[in-house]
Amino acid sequence: MSLPPEFWALPEASNSLTVDDKVLYIVETTQFCVFLLTMTIYLIIVWALIEAQNKKIDELNSPFFKLCLSTAGVDIWTLLTNYLGAMFPKWGWFPTVYLFLGNPYGKIYLYFAWCTGVCQAMGVSVLASNRLSVMLFPTSFHKMPPAIRSRTKERARMRETRLFTMSTIIVGVQLCILTLFIFKGADILAFTTDQFYLVYNAVSDLYASINPYLLWVFSDSLRKYILQRLGFVKKTKNITSVTPMFVL
């Protein structure tokens, strides 16, 4: 049976990667490496916070760090949802698993993806509001002797400013995701579906991954506690508190 003439007019298929394919491969590979690193760091931070909560360590037992534990759970859930629900099937990993799950898998993935996004938005909003309220309405300094009240108040305000800066950065990334959706919905961005998802996935990963790094940079007490528990720093009796107050 001879092939129709139209067949010979078709362009030849090429197995070589285009420039866009190479960029996509580099970006997604980098994201996956960052994902693995972030999950490792995040799990260490969660372990340290849970242990500190159980041991009733004052510096890490404040409601602020309890809130950080809640946001950590949502961030880890978001990262796992993105890779288990979207990226692994896209890369062709574990096809038998996804074929076995069938159509319900897609609905469950979308449900989890949107739920985690809403939970993240609520969590970081409460986190930022908490830090701002502590800066504007401190309530614990009346218990201190007058001789040390002013110095302690200034140091505490500086610590709270750092944590408020951390929360503001997270909210800024959240607003970037919202702006991306608005621009895409209004056809302001001339992105293809693949290009939009590439940008969205990168920003979403950044949003879910930035918390542990900011906690490590801005929280002296948490960083010192983890280094002590891992044996990199000698244990001392006192750990400088980063967030001694919680006000809403």
HUSUL-V120023 format. One record per residue. OMEGA is omega in whole degrees, -180 to 180 (999 if undefined). NEAR is the number of other ideal C-beta (glycine too) atoms within 10 Angstrom. Layout:
omega->OMEGA near->NEAR
omega->OMEGA near->NEAR
This chain:
omega->-177 near->3
omega->180 near->5
omega->179 near->7
omega->-179 near->8
omega->-178 near->7
omega->-178 near->7
omega->-176 near->8
omega->178 near->7
omega->180 near->7
omega->178 near->7
omega->179 near->5
omega->177 near->4
omega->180 near->5
omega->178 near->7
omega->-180 near->4
omega->-180 near->6
omega->174 near->11
omega->179 near->9
omega->179 near->7
omega->179 near->12
omega->180 near->11
omega->177 near->11
omega->179 near->13
omega->-179 near->15
omega->-180 near->11
omega->-178 near->10
omega->-177 near->14
omega->177 near->16
omega->178 near->10
omega->179 near->11
omega->-178 near->21
omega->177 near->15
omega->177 near->10
omega->178 near->14
omega->-180 near->18
omega->178 near->11
omega->-178 near->13
omega->179 near->22
omega->179 near->17
omega->-179 near->11
omega->-178 near->17
omega->179 near->21
omega->176 near->13
omega->179 near->15
omega->179 near->23
omega->177 near->17
omega->-179 near->12
omega->-179 near->21
omega->178 near->22
omega->179 near->13
omega->179 near->14
omega->177 near->22
omega->-179 near->15
omega->180 near->9
omega->179 near->10
omega->177 near->8
omega->-171 near->18
omega->-175 near->12
omega->-177 near->20
omega->-178 near->27
omega->-179 near->16
omega->178 near->19
omega->178 near->13
omega->-179 near->20
omega->172 near->25
omega->176 near->13
omega->177 near->17
omega->177 near->24
omega->179 near->14
omega->180 near->15
omega->177 near->20
omega->178 near->21
omega->179 near->15
omega->-180 near->21
omega->179 near->26
omega->176 near->20
omega->179 near->16
omega->-179 near->22
omega->180 near->20
omega->178 near->15
omega->-178 near->22
omega->-175 near->22
omega->179 near->21
omega->-175 near->17
omega->-174 near->19
omega->-171 near->17
omega->-180 near->16
omega->176 near->16
omega->179 near->19
omega->-180 near->12
omega->-180 near->11
omega->179 near->8
omega->176 near->12
omega->-177 near->12
omega->-179 near->10
omega->180 near->7
omega->-176 near->12
omega->175 near->17
omega->178 near->10
omega->-180 near->9
omega->175 near->13
omega->-176 near->8
omega->-180 near->7
omega->-179 near->8
omega->-179 near->16
omega->179 near->14
omega->179 near->9
omega->180 near->13
omega->-180 near->18
omega->179 near->13
omega->180 near->12
omega->-178 near->17
omega->-180 near->15
omega->179 near->11
omega->-180 near->14
omega->177 near->22
omega->178 near->20
omega->180 near->10
omega->177 near->17
omega->-180 near->23
omega->179 near->17
omega->-177 near->13
omega->-177 near->21
omega->177 near->25
omega->177 near->14
omega->180 near->15
omega->-180 near->23
omega->179 near->19
omega->178 near->15
omega->-179 near->22
omega->179 near->25
omega->-179 near->15
omega->178 near->17
omega->179 near->25
omega->-175 near->17
omega->-174 near->10
omega->176 near->10
omega->-174 near->16
omega->-172 near->11
omega->-172 near->14
omega->179 near->14
omega->-180 near->7
omega->-174 near->7
omega->175 near->13
omega->-178 near->7
omega->-176 near->7
omega->-178 near->8
omega->-174 near->10
omega->-176 near->13
omega->180 near->11
omega->-180 near->10
omega->180 near->15
omega->-180 near->14
omega->179 near->10
omega->179 near->12
omega->179 near->20
omega->177 near->14
omega->179 near->9
omega->-180 near->23
omega->177 near->24
omega->178 near->14
omega->-179 near->17
omega->175 near->23
omega->176 near->22
omega->177 near->13
omega->-179 near->21
omega->-180 near->21
omega->178 near->14
omega->-180 near->16
omega->178 near->22
omega->178 near->16
omega->177 near->12
omega->178 near->17
omega->179 near->19
omega->177 near->11
omega->178 near->13
omega->179 near->18
omega->178 near->11
omega->178 near->13
omega->179 near->17
omega->180 near->12
omega->-180 near->11
omega->179 near->13
omega->-180 near->16
omega->180 near->9
omega->-180 near->8
omega->175 near->8
omega->178 near->10
omega->180 near->14
omega->-180 near->8
omega->167 near->16
omega->-180 near->9
omega->180 near->8
omega->180 near->11
omega->179 near->14
omega->-178 near->16
omega->178 near->14
omega->180 near->18
omega->-179 near->17
omega->-179 near->16
omega->179 near->18
omega->-180 near->15
omega->179 near->16
omega->177 near->24
omega->178 near->20
omega->-179 near->16
omega->-178 near->22
omega->-174 near->26
omega->-171 near->22
omega->-176 near->18
omega->-177 near->27
omega->-180 near->24
omega->178 near->15
omega->176 near->16
omega->-180 near->23
omega->-178 near->14
omega->-170 near->12
omega->-177 near->20
omega->-179 near->25
omega->-176 near->15
omega->179 near->22
omega->-180 near->23
omega->-179 near->18
omega->-179 near->19
omega->180 near->22
omega->180 near->23
omega->177 near->14
omega->-178 near->15
omega->179 near->15
omega->176 near->10
omega->180 near->8
omega->-180 near->9
omega->178 near->13
omega->-177 near->7
omega->176 near->11
omega->-178 near->9
omega->-175 near->4
omega->174 near->8
omega->-179 near->19
omega->-179 near->12
omega->178 near->19
omega->-175 near->23
omega->-175 near->25
omega->-173 near->18
omega->174 near->21
omega->-180 near->17
omega->174 near->17
omega->999 near->9
